């Protein structure tokens, strides 16, 4: 029944050509492939090393957030994800027998992308592989496993094992995207700081024909799973994700037994709905990160750098944003358009983002798994009140769903000269809006800076900055808090770098220089 | 309105105390705890200030005798 057949990519024996590489990515998963494609789209050659020869087993990350979809639009696979995946903006929360409330994550229109599209991670990885190959710039080396590393001041040398023998290669930059069990991290002796939650969850991907609407459903203590929580998501190909909270005392081996899983699913669905299990896993959640993401010429992205619980879809989405943040900076450094010190801003910007994800997912986990009688009483009290009173609904925490980081206090941003009380804040990702029968974000420069000019304003053109004219009134102007004569400078990753009520070419040049780390 | 007011403010303190106690009549300890939690959440929202709420939490923590005695 599952429509997806995992591809097996060809293994190629190592060629010891003595070439020195500019970028090597360790780990051909969601984040590594995204980073590789981002760099290739900017014209960089990238080597990707992966210890396997296929995409992820099981669906793993399934909720692709609006910001991630915008990034994938920029990289050229957004439409495929929207088309294949299940779009959803709404969710429902249940407590015991009752529905407590429903919510809408994208209450306004005029965005290319919905709040979320659910899709199995293997589809996205597969399309990323195809897109990487199509660039002709990405050298995908399947079954090439990193076994040793010398993280030198001038370059990183990797010892690599393959079925056809071992070899070493040297690169200017290593992007460690090798996941929660990152071998690169282990080899460098870097420790995670954070906590492990004393709880276990069963994650089952179930194939079934069911007519539940495409919305996120979360149950606290439902009649079919007393004492725990359950989360339901729809994916593509009639695959559904169900998470059962099992508690710390659950026996992971016994719980993985298909009959046992099937019994839990049947209790939930009732006897009338036939189903098959596609993938089952038992998880313990961790909310933690390594202290710094950049270690000389080795830079960590995604789960190799930070881990969160899945309530909030902040793992995969956070990792994709890491790649989005790093890609244009590393490209600028490789082109000698920016000093290597620009890469320090990857830590400055992405560590607070990771901490925000960790804080949110830790709080969600604390709400879902109360740690004391008092915590449980408050949790249940919130749910009881929420069924009746609006004020208690924001207190219900079944996952604070992934939102893009606002890069507050980034050294790359130019502080506002004039007050800017309305619209997206400085450092936020550019809000999307309808523009000329299309969407604003599609008009931004895919590789460089973009200047949004609201109404009649005519600053001199600045090299390396694409100008986009936007009406001084309407949805876009509202979302940017801008009026006639205002201008907004967007970075290559679509974050707001600077904005002015009145500006000239010198100010734009200055802000672009600052965003490229050229200003002290 | 950003500081916790601990001056006497209830116009009928006896009735206030009686109302709280009566609300718990015939409840199990677990039911009582949930009732108190709902009450605290309703009042916290009515106050609407995280500063005042945290001052109230601190004041409650400081005045508990068991807690005070346990401190060095």
Interface residues (C-beta under 8 A of the other chain):
Chain A: X373 X374 X377 X378 X380 X381 X382 X384 X385 X389 X391 X392 X395
Chain B: X30 X33 X34 X36 X37 X38 X40 X41 X42 X45
